[in-house]
Amino acid sequence: MIRAQGAAMHESRSMQHSEGPAAVLAIATANPSGTILSQDEFADQFFRIAKSDQLIGLKEKLKKICHKTGIEKRHFHLNEEILRAHPEFLDRALPSLDARIDIVATEVPKLAESASVKAIAEWGRPATDITHLVFSTYSGYRAPSADLRLASLLGLRTSVCRTILSLHGCYGGARALHLAKELAENNRGARVLVACSEITLVCFTGPDGSNLVGHALFGDGAGAVIVGAGPLAAGERPVFEMVSATQTTIPETEYALGMQVSEGGLDFHLAIQVPMLLGQNVEQCLRDAFRSAAALVGDDDDGDVEVTWNDLFWAVHPGGRPILDKIEDVLQLEPGKLEASRQVLREYGNMSGATIVFVLDELRRRRRRRREEEGDHDHQLPELGVMMAFGPGITIETMVLRIPSDPKGN
Ligand SMILES: CC(C)(COP(=O)(O)OP(=O)(O)OC[C@H]1O[C@@H](n2cnc3c(N)ncnc32)[C@H](O)[C@@H]1OP(=O)(O)O)[C@@H](O)C(=O)NCCC(=O)NCCSC(=O)CC(=O)O
């Protein structure tokens, strides 16, 4: 009797799992409409509004750094009006965290809403069909937090299962997608909204010798992705299949990337060694990810997997131009393989956890364009690809992606 019940339970448990791997079903992005700054003019504008024009040496250094970022423009919620109301934002020594949190507690979910509304529209089902929400931000310092606010703004059902990922930094988006994959595959019928929203207002401050790289690099943006696994509903079509996902921490690199919240705001720490450390570890990480992907499809007989990096498509978090250069160099990638990442960096800068969603969206746009240009029967387009993002730890999130045979809009 007990055995019979156990078997029934086992069968009912297996019925709770999805059919096949999870997939990205829709992708959308948004940026604040407020301020768009050209990178060529950023140093002049920043030093003027920070009333720091007298710091000529620092301004020249920031100009030089800006010139090397590979960024052309960035979007910001912060504007001169907000700064006039909050001059304390310019001075780390002054308490300003409360005022910053007041603003981002509203603006971070609002920006996420802009991206999410578009993703839900593309998905084509009602927002109330979303079963799980995973929200990632480095601006989450209040509860109830941005995930609940977003759920209310979108009219999600009250039984939606919410998770907020806080301060994962630049790997937050990839971590959220990894989690969404696991949720979707283990809860039959689940539809997960991943929302990543980053607003630099919480870390903005006046210039000093230690924060110029952050000022040159970061911008504001939000990304939203709907993730689900089979059986798919009518009208749902996968954009990217999420084959397998792994997370790796590079030992003894905690010092290299970090964030620290204080009364005066959020400070980023970016060690100069980051591109080198990633360069030294990326290949092993990729080999591990592909071994785990092969094991999932029962294709790892000899324990190792041969992958030609140039046969893949690439969605790499553009943490900075030298990071992309280093990865390209170490993996001997053909020019253009990281072009989706470079384009996002050029147009928006590093939007921390949200950036990877922009890269996925850009990849899809490029594939669609190529398909239109070259016709439906182009077999040159890679079927398999990799998504990678890095953040404090140093943590590397890697996901093997596959373009399904009947891809939506690819
Ligand atoms: C700042 C750069 C644009 C500079 O470009 P290059 O390195 O090609 O140029 P360069 O070597 O001439 O350096 C120009 C000046 O910048 C300084 N410099 C370079 N990297 C620095 C760093 N991390 N911290 C402080 N200063 C730095 C150099 O010492 C030099 O100063 P001097 O002129 O005095 O000699 C680039 O290094 C860059 O994009 N670095 C950021 C990479 C990074 O860590 N990204 C992670 C972001 S965080 C992320 O994505 C994840 C997360 O946080 O969660």
PDBQT file of the ligand as one rigid body, heavy atoms in Angstrom, charges set to zero:
ROOT
HETATM    1  C1  LIG A 501      38.806  52.300 -17.615  1.00  0.00    +0.000 C 
HETATM    2  C2  LIG A 501      39.076  51.739 -19.014  1.00  0.00    +0.000 C 
HETATM    3  C3  LIG A 501      38.037  52.342 -19.973  1.00  0.00    +0.000 C 
HETATM    4  C4  LIG A 501      40.459  52.177 -19.466  1.00  0.00    +0.000 C 
HETATM    5  O1  LIG A 501      40.803  51.585 -20.687  1.00  0.00    +0.000 OA
HETATM    6  P1  LIG A 501      42.252  50.921 -20.890  1.00  0.00    +0.000 P 
HETATM    7  O2  LIG A 501      42.475  49.978 -19.759  1.00  0.00    +0.000 OA
HETATM    8  O3  LIG A 501      42.311  50.357 -22.249  1.00  0.00    +0.000 OA
HETATM    9  O4  LIG A 501      43.188  52.194 -20.844  1.00  0.00    +0.000 OA
HETATM   10  P2  LIG A 501      44.480  52.512 -19.979  1.00  0.00    +0.000 P 
HETATM   11  O5  LIG A 501      45.214  51.274 -19.634  1.00  0.00    +0.000 OA
HETATM   12  O6  LIG A 501      45.188  53.595 -20.730  1.00  0.00    +0.000 OA
HETATM   13  O7  LIG A 501      43.870  53.144 -18.659  1.00  0.00    +0.000 OA
HETATM   14  C5  LIG A 501      43.464  54.483 -18.573  1.00  0.00    +0.000 C 
HETATM   15  C6  LIG A 501      43.535  54.855 -17.116  1.00  0.00    +0.000 C 
HETATM   16  O8  LIG A 501      42.491  54.154 -16.425  1.00  0.00    +0.000 OA
HETATM   17  C7  LIG A 501      43.071  53.528 -15.278  1.00  0.00    +0.000 C 
HETATM   18  N1  LIG A 501      42.282  52.333 -14.957  1.00  0.00    +0.000 N 
HETATM   19  C8  LIG A 501      41.987  51.297 -15.745  1.00  0.00    +0.000 A 
HETATM   20  N2  LIG A 501      41.231  50.408 -15.082  1.00  0.00    +0.000 NA
HETATM   21  C9  LIG A 501      41.049  50.901 -13.841  1.00  0.00    +0.000 A 
HETATM   22  C10 LIG A 501      40.362  50.470 -12.700  1.00  0.00    +0.000 A 
HETATM   23  N3  LIG A 501      39.684  49.327 -12.703  1.00  0.00    +0.000 N 
HETATM   24  N4  LIG A 501      40.384  51.246 -11.597  1.00  0.00    +0.000 NA
HETATM   25  C11 LIG A 501      41.065  52.426 -11.597  1.00  0.00    +0.000 A 
HETATM   26  N5  LIG A 501      41.719  52.896 -12.669  1.00  0.00    +0.000 NA
HETATM   27  C12 LIG A 501      41.725  52.146 -13.767  1.00  0.00    +0.000 A 
HETATM   28  C13 LIG A 501      44.484  53.192 -15.734  1.00  0.00    +0.000 C 
HETATM   29  O9  LIG A 501      45.316  52.970 -14.623  1.00  0.00    +0.000 OA
HETATM   30  C14 LIG A 501      44.863  54.447 -16.474  1.00  0.00    +0.000 C 
HETATM   31  O10 LIG A 501      45.224  55.463 -15.549  1.00  0.00    +0.000 OA
HETATM   32  P3  LIG A 501      46.548  56.374 -15.740  1.00  0.00    +0.000 P 
HETATM   33  O11 LIG A 501      46.245  57.178 -16.947  1.00  0.00    +0.000 OA
HETATM   34  O12 LIG A 501      46.621  57.165 -14.485  1.00  0.00    +0.000 OA
HETATM   35  O13 LIG A 501      47.671  55.425 -15.931  1.00  0.00    +0.000 OA
HETATM   36  C15 LIG A 501      39.004  50.209 -19.025  1.00  0.00    +0.000 C 
HETATM   37  O14 LIG A 501      40.111  49.673 -18.302  1.00  0.00    +0.000 OA
HETATM   38  C16 LIG A 501      37.733  49.667 -18.448  1.00  0.00    +0.000 C 
HETATM   39  O15 LIG A 501      36.660  49.704 -19.071  1.00  0.00    +0.000 OA
HETATM   40  N6  LIG A 501      37.851  49.126 -17.252  1.00  0.00    +0.000 N 
HETATM   41  C17 LIG A 501      36.664  48.612 -16.527  1.00  0.00    +0.000 C 
HETATM   42  C18 LIG A 501      36.687  47.123 -16.556  1.00  0.00    +0.000 C 
HETATM   43  C19 LIG A 501      35.887  46.580 -15.398  1.00  0.00    +0.000 C 
HETATM   44  O16 LIG A 501      36.397  46.352 -14.306  1.00  0.00    +0.000 OA
HETATM   45  N7  LIG A 501      34.644  46.333 -15.632  1.00  0.00    +0.000 N 
HETATM   46  C20 LIG A 501      33.800  45.685 -14.645  1.00  0.00    +0.000 C 
HETATM   47  C21 LIG A 501      32.667  46.567 -14.391  1.00  0.00    +0.000 C 
HETATM   48  S1  LIG A 501      31.756  45.933 -13.115  1.00  0.00    +0.000 SA
HETATM   49  C22 LIG A 501      30.887  44.713 -13.763  1.00  0.00    +0.000 C 
HETATM   50  O17 LIG A 501      30.681  44.678 -14.936  1.00  0.00    +0.000 OA
HETATM   51  C23 LIG A 501      30.395  43.713 -12.796  1.00  0.00    +0.000 C 
HETATM   52  C24 LIG A 501      29.947  44.165 -11.423  1.00  0.00    +0.000 C 
HETATM   53  O18 LIG A 501      30.481  45.050 -10.817  1.00  0.00    +0.000 OA
HETATM   54  O19 LIG A 501      29.044  43.600 -10.864  1.00  0.00    +0.000 OA
ENDROOT
TORSDOF 0
